[in-house]
Amino acid sequence: MCRAANTTSPSRGGESDTQYYNAQYTQHQKSIHDYVLAERDNKNIQYLFHTGDIVDAYDQMYQWENADPQHARLDQAGLPYGVLAGNHDVGHLAVDYTNYGNYFGEARFAGNPW
């Protein structure tokens, strides 16, 4: 997930396809962010990428509500991150960005210094 040549080299973390974690196995999403936040200084993690599929079913609000507080932990820690919308997040062919935008749109990131 995160690699650095030494403690002074900046590193980036990555996560993807967490849809099942936010649908059913929430402890795994929490564990990913526990690790990233715990190792942030040790590995000099400067940014966390999420490459999509935050949720499994874009129209199931409980999945967004499961994902939201785990990403709020990153917000509170001041860790820069970005989240791409995957096909599950927008309803595959429905291409509906409403819920994605409500939870991970511009408003979420507007107040961050990064």
N, C-alpha and C positions, 0 to 999 in steps of 0.2 A: 504494500500500500504506500509506504513512505520510505524514501531512501535518501541518504545524504552521504557524500564522500567523507565528510568530517563534520563536526558540530558547527563550524563556521560557514559551511556551504548551505545556501538556502535550499529547501526542498519543498515539494508539493505533494499533497495527498490526493487520492482519487477514490471515488466510489461510484457505482453504477448499478442499475437494476435492483434497487432496494424495494421494489413494488411488493414483494411477498412479505418483507419485514414490516412494512407499514400496513399491510392488509391483515397479517396474522401473527407474525413472529417479531413483535415490537422490541423484544429484548436484544435482538441482533442489531437493529438500527441504533439503539442506545449504546451498545457495545462498540460499534464503529466510532461513534463520536466520543465515547469515553476514552478510547485509545488515542484518537487524534488529539484531543485536548490534553491528555496526560503526557503525550510525547511531543507536544508542540515545541517546547524549549529544547529538549534533548535532541530532536531531529531538525530543529530550526524550520519547522513547517510554516511557510509563508502564505499558502493558499490551498484550498480544498476544492477540487473539481467534482461535480456530480454530473455524469453524462447522460442522465435521463432515466425515465421510468421510476419516478419517485413513488407512485401509487400503482396498483394493479388495475383498478377500475375508476376512471376519472369522475364518475358520477356517484361514487360512494364517499360521502363526506367524512365518515369516520376515518378513512384512510388518510385524508388530508389532515385531519385533526390529530392523527397519530404522528404524522411526519412533522407537523409544525413545531411542537415544543422541542423536538430534537435539534431542529435547525435554529430555533431560538437560542439554544445553548451556545451555538457558534456566534450568533449575533451578540449575545451578552459577553462572550469572551473576546470580542473584537477580532475574530479570526476571519480574514477575507475568504470568501467562497463564492462560487457561481453554480447555478443549477440550470441545466438545459432541460427542455421539455422532451420527453420521449413519447413514443406512440401510445403507450398506456395512459400517459398523463393527459392526452388530448382526445381520447376516444377513438384511436385508430383512424378510420376513414371519416369519422365525424369532424375531426380537426377543430375541436372546441377547446379553446384556450381559457375559458372563463374561470374555472377553478384553479388552474395553474396560475393565472394572472392574479387571482384573489390572494393566493397564498405565497407565490414566489415572483410576483411582478415587481414593477419599479418601486412601489411604495415600501416594500420590505427593505430595499437596499438604499433608498434615497437619503437616509440620515447617517449612513456610514461614512467615515472619513476616507475610505478607500473607494 
